[in-house]
Amino acid sequence: MTAKGFFGVALVSAATALGSVWGYGEYQQHQQLTSNRTESSNIFKQAAYAEGEVAGPVDFEKAATKAAPAVVHIRVSSKPKQVSQQQMPDLKGSPFEDFFGDMFGQRGQSAPAPQRKGSGSGVSISADGYIVTNNHVVAGSDEITVTLENKKDYKAKLVGKDPSTDLAVIKIEAKGLPFLTFANSDNVRLGQWVLAIGYPLNLETTVTSGIVSAKSRSLGINSRQSSTPIEAFIQTDAAVNPGNSGGALVNTNGDVIGINSAIASPTGSYAGYSYAIPSNLVKKVVADIVEFGSAKRAYLGVMFGNDKMTEEQRKEANVLEGDGVYVMDVAKGSAAEQAGLQKGDFITKVNGAPVSTGTEMVEKVASLRPGDNIALTYTRNGAEKTGNGTLKGETGVYVSVKEQVVEKLGASFENLDKSKAAQLNLSSGVVVKVFITLTNKEDREVISGRAARWSSLFVSA
């Protein structure tokens, strides 16, 4: 091979080698970039396929199968009664004559009161026939009929009732009944699934589902049947209609967390929210009624501001802002005084359970009995303290379950004298005097309109 030919071959070989090196380098760089893009894309995953992040379906069937047989249909009726017109006031010549005219008819005559019929629900709580329902379902009835899920009818007797909580206990003579147990309503959480079970609109057993949307709601609805209403409702969006009253609100285990009692409705039918009495309160009241025939009310002995007070109303009443329930006054000899509470303190815990509103505190106290010990945690000038006291069963101390409504009305308090107390079958008490001044027609119309709207918004289920 000539020198020229050898040089040409060498040049081609060098070029080939150089091209190979360059090509391999480019290939490596491409592979690195591809690898980086792949690793980067692996950071972002579709959430639906991420292990351990997908919640399983809620089993409503298990809860419904367990709870439905223990929820009963209650039908009530009252016999027509003759009402003597002699009991009616004589309005002739009075300022009310123009308003009522001759609506009372001829005095001395008798007129039949219409027969009352109603329908509701109840929850069997023992194998031997004890059933819990709402007071407003059975109040004023002469006859109570209970129909089980198997369509068997029983006549029931009223064991006792408590209008303050809108609860009642009835009993049928039967054995081996399916019954439900109470869960701890303090463990109920916002957003958890619940089932409402009852007999709405005279239908057969009906189950609806929803979630807990709020706790410790106070509506004012129990004040229609009691002067000392107790309210701390569990609010849900499970559909509840007239006839569901007294039925069960259960968790996904089929245990009772509440007794359905009311709905928020401008029409009388379900419009989005329903309300149940929490099981801890139900359990205490039912136990009292079964043992004593009536509920035993415990009094804490504090006066506190209404949870719904405006900022202006808080200023007028000297109610300070802070965490917990502001104490406006403490009754002498009460459990609150024993625990060391003073005006200006903030109650933050009851028996170790946090409270931030008066309604929450009411719920905790209402689940206890007179004679029970209570631990109150409170703050004073930024320092936390805990004291203990014994709950009283006397009306002479401020009622912990009756909030002081401080608005632009003005009020005074004085002890109930012995003669008036005797007339009311009370050993002692407190007289609350409220002063209202309506200066013009517009004020009267506004207040009347507000009262009408509020009274029609919340109705018994």
C-alpha positions in Angstrom: 0.0 0.0 0.0 1.4 3.4 -0.9 2.0 6.0 1.7 -0.9 8.1 0.3 -3.3 5.2 0.5 -2.3 4.4 4.1 -2.8 7.9 5.1 -6.3 7.9 3.7 -7.3 4.8 5.6 -5.9 6.2 8.8 -7.9 9.4 8.3 -11.1 7.5 7.7 -10.5 5.4 10.8 -9.8 8.4 13.0 -13.0 10.1 11.7 -15.0 7.0 12.4 -13.6 6.7 15.9 -14.2 10.4 16.6 -17.8 10.1 15.3 -18.4 7.1 17.5 -17.2 8.9 20.6 -19.3 11.9 19.8 -22.4 9.8 19.0 -22.0 7.8 22.3 -21.7 11.0 24.2 -24.9 12.4 22.6 -26.6 9.1 23.3 -25.6 9.2 27.0 -26.8 12.8 27.3 -30.1 11.9 25.7 -30.5 8.9 28.1 -29.8 11.1 31.1 -32.4 13.7 30.0 -34.9 11.0 29.4 -34.2 9.4 32.8 -34.5 12.8 34.5 -37.9 13.4 32.8 -39.1 10.0 33.9 -38.0 10.5 37.5 -39.7 13.9 37.5 -42.9 12.5 36.1 -42.9 9.8 38.8 -43.2 12.5 41.5 -46.8 13.3 40.3 -49.2 10.4 40.7 -53.0 10.1 40.2 -54.4 10.3 43.8 -57.1 7.7 43.0 -54.4 5.1 42.7 -52.1 6.0 45.6 -51.9 3.1 48.0 -53.6 3.7 51.4 -55.2 7.0 50.4 -58.6 5.7 49.2 -61.4 5.5 51.7 -63.5 2.4 51.5 -67.3 2.6 51.0 -69.5 3.2 54.1 -71.6 0.2 55.0 -75.1 1.6 55.7 -76.7 -1.8 55.3 -75.1 -3.2 58.4 -76.3 -0.3 60.6 -79.8 -0.3 59.1 -80.2 -4.1 59.5 -79.2 -3.8 63.2 -81.2 -0.7 64.1 -84.4 -0.8 62.1 -86.1 -3.7 64.0 -85.8 -1.7 67.3 -87.4 1.4 66.0 -91.2 1.4 66.5 -94.2 3.2 65.2 -96.2 5.2 67.8 -99.8 6.3 67.3 -101.6 8.4 69.9 -105.1 9.7 70.4 -107.1 11.7 73.0 -110.8 11.3 73.7 -113.1 14.3 73.0 -113.5 16.3 76.2 -116.3 18.7 77.2 -114.9 22.1 78.0 -117.2 24.2 80.1 -117.6 27.8 79.0 -117.9 28.7 82.6 -114.1 28.5 82.6 -113.9 31.2 79.9 -113.4 34.8 81.0 -116.3 37.3 80.7 -114.9 39.9 78.3 -118.1 42.0 78.0 -117.2 45.6 78.7 -113.5 45.0 78.8 -110.9 46.4 76.3 -110.7 42.9 74.8 -114.3 42.7 73.8 -113.6 44.4 70.4 -110.8 41.9 69.7 -112.5 38.6 70.6 -116.2 39.5 70.1 -118.5 36.6 70.9 -115.9 33.9 70.1 -116.5 32.3 73.5 -120.2 31.9 72.8 -122.8 31.8 75.5 -121.3 31.4 79.0 -122.6 28.4 80.8 -122.6 26.1 77.8 -120.2 23.2 77.1 -118.4 22.6 73.9 -116.5 19.4 72.8 -112.8 19.7 72.3 -111.8 18.0 69.1 -110.2 14.5 69.2 -106.5 14.5 68.8 -104.6 11.9 66.8 -100.9 11.8 66.1 -98.1 9.6 64.9 -94.5 9.4 65.7 -91.6 7.0 66.3 -89.8 5.5 69.3 -86.7 3.4 70.1 -86.8 0.2 72.0 -84.1 0.4 74.7 -84.7 -2.9 76.6 -85.9 -6.4 75.8 -88.8 -6.1 78.3 -90.6 -3.2 76.6 -89.1 0.2 77.6 -89.3 2.7 74.7 -87.9 6.2 74.5 -89.6 8.9 72.4 -90.3 12.6 72.3 -92.5 14.3 74.9 -94.3 16.2 72.2 -95.3 12.8 70.6 -97.2 11.5 73.6 -98.1 14.6 75.7 -101.8 15.0 76.3 -102.7 11.6 74.9 -105.2 9.2 76.4 -104.2 6.1 74.4 -100.8 5.1 73.0 -100.4 2.3 70.5 -97.0 0.9 69.6 -96.5 -1.1 66.4 -93.4 -3.2 66.0 -91.6 -3.8 62.7 -93.3 -7.2 62.6 -96.7 -5.3 62.5 -97.7 -6.5 66.0 -99.6 -3.9 68.0 -99.3 -3.2 71.8 -101.0 -0.8 74.1 -98.4 1.3 75.9 -98.4 3.2 79.2 -96.6 6.4 80.0 -93.8 5.8 82.5 -92.8 9.5 82.6 -91.8 12.5 80.6 -89.5 15.5 80.7 -90.7 18.5 78.7 -87.4 20.4 79.3 -85.5 17.9 77.1 -88.5 16.8 75.0 -88.1 13.2 76.1 -90.6 10.6 77.4 -90.5 6.9 78.3 -93.3 4.5 77.5 -93.6 0.8 78.2 -95.3 -2.2 76.6 -95.8 -5.6 78.1 -93.6 -7.8 76.0 -90.4 -9.9 76.3 -87.5 -10.6 74.0 -87.8 -7.4 72.0 -84.9 -6.2 69.8 -83.4 -3.1 71.4 -80.6 -0.6 70.8 -77.7 0.6 72.9 -76.5 4.2 73.4 -73.1 5.3 72.0 -71.1 8.1 73.6 -72.4 11.3 71.9 -69.3 13.2 73.1 -67.4 11.1 70.5 -69.6 12.3 67.6 -67.6 14.2 65.1 -68.5 16.7 62.4 -68.7 15.1 59.0 -69.3 11.5 60.3 -72.0 9.5 58.6 -75.3 8.9 60.4 -78.7 7.2 59.7 -82.1 8.5 60.7 -84.7 5.8 61.2 -88.4 6.3 61.9 -91.9 6.3 60.5 -92.3 9.7 58.7 -95.6 10.7 57.2 -97.2 7.5 58.4 -95.0 5.4 56.1 -93.4 2.1 57.0 -89.9 2.0 58.5 -87.8 4.5 56.6 -84.0 5.0 56.7 -82.2 8.1 55.5 -78.5 8.9 55.6 -76.5 12.1 56.1 -73.6 13.6 58.0 -73.3 15.4 61.3 -73.2 19.1 60.3 -73.0 20.7 63.7 -73.1 19.9 67.4 -74.6 21.6 70.5 -77.2 23.6 68.7 -79.8 25.6 70.7 -83.0 26.4 68.8 -85.4 27.6 71.5 -88.0 25.1 70.4 -88.3 23.4 73.9 -89.3 26.7 75.5 -92.7 26.1 74.0 -93.3 23.3 76.4 -91.0 24.1 79.3 -89.9 27.2 81.3 -86.5 25.5 81.8 -85.6 24.2 78.3 -82.5 22.1 77.8 -81.1 22.1 74.2 -77.8 20.8 72.8 -79.0 19.3 69.5 -76.9 17.3 67.1 -77.6 18.8 63.6 -77.5 16.6 60.6 -78.6 16.7 56.9 -80.3 13.3 57.1 -83.9 13.8 55.8 -86.4 13.8 58.7 -90.1 14.6 58.3 -93.2 14.8 60.6 -93.5 11.3 62.1 -89.8 10.9 62.6 -90.0 12.4 66.0 -88.7 10.0 68.6 -86.9 7.9 66.1 -83.2 6.9 66.2 -80.2 8.7 64.9 -77.5 6.0 64.7 -73.9 5.7 63.7 -72.5 3.3 61.1 -72.3 0.6 63.9 -76.0 0.9 64.4 -75.7 2.4 67.9 -77.9 5.3 69.0 -76.2 8.7 69.1 -79.4 10.7 69.3 -83.2 10.8 69.3 -84.6 12.8 66.4 -86.7 15.7 67.6 -87.0 18.7 65.3 -86.4 20.0 61.8 -85.5 23.5 60.4 -88.4 24.3 58.1 -90.3 27.3 56.8 -93.0 24.9 55.5 -93.4 22.2 58.1 -91.6 19.6 56.1 -87.9 18.8 55.7 -85.9 21.6 54.2 -82.3 20.5 54.8 -81.5 20.2 58.5 -82.7 18.0 61.3 -82.0 17.9 65.0 -81.5 15.1 67.5 -81.1 15.0 71.3 -77.6 13.7 72.1 -77.5 10.2 73.5 -75.6 11.1 76.7 -78.5 13.4 77.7 -81.1 10.8 76.6 -79.4 8.1 78.6 -79.4 10.2 81.8 -83.0 11.4 81.5 -84.3 7.9 80.6 -82.5 6.4 83.6 -84.1 9.1 85.9 -87.6 8.5 84.5 -87.4 4.7 84.8 -86.0 4.9 88.4 -87.8 8.0 89.8 -90.7 8.7 87.4 -89.2 12.1 86.4 -85.9 13.7 85.5 -83.7 14.9 88.3 -82.3 18.3 87.4 -78.8 19.4 88.6 -78.0 23.1 89.0 -74.5 24.4 88.6 -75.1 27.9 90.0 -73.7 30.3 87.4 -75.2 33.0 85.3 -73.7 33.4 81.8 -74.3 35.3 78.6 -76.3 34.1 75.7 -74.2 32.5 72.9 -76.0 34.6 70.3 -75.4 38.0 71.9 -74.2 40.7 69.5 -71.0 42.7 70.3 -73.2 45.7 71.3 -75.2 43.5 73.7 -72.0 42.0 75.2 -70.7 45.5 75.9 -74.0 46.6 77.5 -74.0 43.5 79.8 -70.2 43.8 80.5 -69.6 40.3 79.0 -66.0 40.1 78.1 -64.5 38.3 75.1 -62.3 35.3 75.7 -62.0 31.5 75.4 -64.7 29.6 77.2 -68.0 30.6 78.9 -68.0 34.0 80.6 -69.3 33.9 84.2 -71.6 36.8 84.9 -72.5 35.8 88.5 -72.2 32.9 90.9 -74.9 31.7 93.3 -74.1 31.3 97.0 -73.8 27.8 98.2 -73.7 26.4 94.6 -71.3 23.9 93.1 -69.8 26.8 91.1 -68.9 28.7 94.3 -67.5 25.5 95.9 -65.2 25.1 92.8 -63.9 28.7 93.4 -65.6 30.4 90.5 -66.0 34.2 90.6 -67.6 36.8 88.3 -65.3 37.4 85.4 -63.9 33.9 85.1 -64.0 31.9 81.9 -65.1 28.2 82.2 -63.1 26.2 79.7 -63.7 22.6 80.8 -66.4 20.5 82.6 -65.1 17.3 84.0 -62.1 17.5 81.7 -64.2 18.0 78.5 -63.6 21.3 76.7 -66.5 23.8 76.4 -66.5 27.0 74.4 -70.2 28.0 74.6 -72.9 28.1 77.1 -74.8 25.5 75.2 -71.9 23.0 75.4 -71.7 23.6 79.1 -75.5 23.1 79.5 -75.2 19.7 77.8 -72.4 18.5 80.1 -74.2 19.6 83.3 -77.6 18.3 82.1 -76.2 14.8 81.8 -75.4 14.8 85.6 -77.6 14.4 88.7 -77.9 16.4 91.9 -75.2 15.1 94.3 -72.8 14.3 91.5 -69.3 15.9 91.8 -68.2 18.2 89.1 -64.7 19.5 88.1 -64.6 22.9 86.6 -61.6 24.3 84.8 -61.5 28.0 84.4 -59.2 30.9 83.6 -58.7 34.0 85.7 -56.4 36.8 84.6 -54.8 34.4 82.2 -54.1 31.7 84.8 -55.8 28.3 84.6 -57.4 26.8 87.7 -59.5 23.7 88.4 -61.9 23.3 91.3 -64.5 20.8 92.4 -68.1 21.1 93.7 -71.2 19.1 94.3 -74.2 19.8 92.1 -77.4 20.9 93.8 -81.0 20.0 93.1 -82.5 23.2 94.4 -84.1 25.9 92.3 -82.7 28.5 94.7 -79.4 28.7 92.7 -79.1 30.0 89.2 -80.2 27.5 86.7 -77.2 26.3 84.6 -79.6 25.1 81.9 -81.4 28.4 81.6 -79.3 31.0 79.8 -79.8 34.6 80.7 -81.0 36.4 77.7 -79.4 39.9 77.9 -80.7 42.1 75.3 -82.1 45.7 75.2 -84.8 44.8 77.6 -83.5 45.2 81.1 -84.1 42.8 83.9 -83.9 42.4 87.7 -83.7 39.4 90.0 -85.1 38.9 93.4 -85.7 35.9 95.7 -89.1 34.2 95.5 -90.9 34.8 98.8 -92.2 31.8 100.8 -95.9 32.4 100.3 -95.6 32.6 96.5 -93.2 29.6 96.5 -95.8 27.6 98.4 -98.5 28.5 95.8 -96.1 27.1 93.1 -95.2 24.0 95.1 -91.6 25.2 95.3 -89.2 25.3 98.2 -87.4 28.4 96.9 -86.7 30.2 93.7 -85.7 33.4 91.8 -88.1 35.9 90.3 -86.9 37.4 87.0 -88.6 40.7 86.0 -88.1 41.8 82.4 -89.0 45.3 81.3 -90.0 46.0 77.7 -90.8 49.4 76.3 -92.3 49.6 72.8 -92.4 53.2 71.9 -94.2 53.0 68.6 -96.2 50.9 66.2 -93.1 50.1 64.1 -91.3 48.6 67.0 -94.3 46.4 67.9 -94.6 45.2 64.3 -90.8 44.3 64.1 -90.8 42.4 67.4 -94.1 40.5 66.4 -92.7 39.7 63.0 -89.4 38.3 64.5 -91.3 36.2 67.0 -93.5 34.8 64.3 -90.6 34.0 62.0 -88.6 32.3 64.7 -91.6 30.3 66.0 -92.3 28.9 62.5 -88.7 28.2 61.5 -88.1 25.2 63.8 -90.9 22.6 64.1 -91.2 19.3 65.9 -90.6 16.4 63.6 
